[in-house]
Amino acid sequence: MRRGLVWILFALALVLGLLVACAPQEAGESDPEATPARTVEVTREVTVERTVPVASEGSELEAEPGPSILPGLASAGEADISRTVGETATLDDGNSVTVLDVRSRLAARETVYETREGFEFFVIEAEVCVSGVASEPAYFTPREFSVRVSQTARRMASIPTKLPALRGSRVSPGDCDRGFITFQLREGEEPEAVMFENASSVEWVLEQD
C-alpha cells in the first residue's frame, strides 16, 4: 500500500514538472537566442572650421581691380647687368632680353581694362630670344619682370592691359617672343628701372623727367 502511494506521488511530481517546463514565459522575459538582432544607427556630426581673412580695426581688405589682384611691393635687390632702354642684355645661359620701350599714363583707348583709383598704368615693350645654339627651348613669363620704384622696393607685373601682351611662353632655339607687359604704379610713384630676373638679374635704368 505504501509502495503504491510512493509511485503515485512520484508520477504527480513528474507531471507537475512537465507542466511547468511547457508553460509560456512571463512577460518581460525572453530567450536571448530567439530575439532577432537590432541595428542601431549612430550619427556623428562633423564641424568644419574655415579661416576667413578679416580686416583689422581701422583698415580694409584690398579689393580686386578687375580680374586680378593688384600686385604688391617686393624687395628690389641688386642687378648683375645694367642697361638702358633699347639695349639687349645677354644672360648667363646665352639667351637675351631687350626692353624696347616704356610708356606711362596710357590713354583709355589704348587699354583693355581701367586702372583702379589712385593708380596708373606703366607699360613696357620687351623681347625675349633663345640662342640658336641652345639645346632646348626656354620658358619666359611676365612675372620675371618688375619695375623698381625705390632702392628697396619694386612692383610686380599686373594683368595685361595693352595688346599684344607678352605672356608666359615656351620659346624654341633661334626664336623670339615680343609683347607688352603691364604694371600698376601708385600715382606719384616714379619708376627708376625695369628689372628682369632669370638666369641673370638685369636692370634697364630709366631716365628721370
Buried (B, 14 or more C-beta within 10 A) or exposed (E): EEEEEEEEEEEEEEEEEEEEEEEEEEEEEEEEEEEEEEEEEEEEEEEEEEEEEEEEEEEEEEEEBBEEEBBEBBEBEEBEBBBEBEEEBBBEEBBBBBBBEBEBEBEEEEBEBEBBEEBBBBBBBBBBBBBEEBEEEBEBBBEBBBBBBEEEBBBBBBBBBBEEBBEEBEBEBEBEBEBBBBBBBEEEBEBBBBBBBBBBBBBBBBEEE
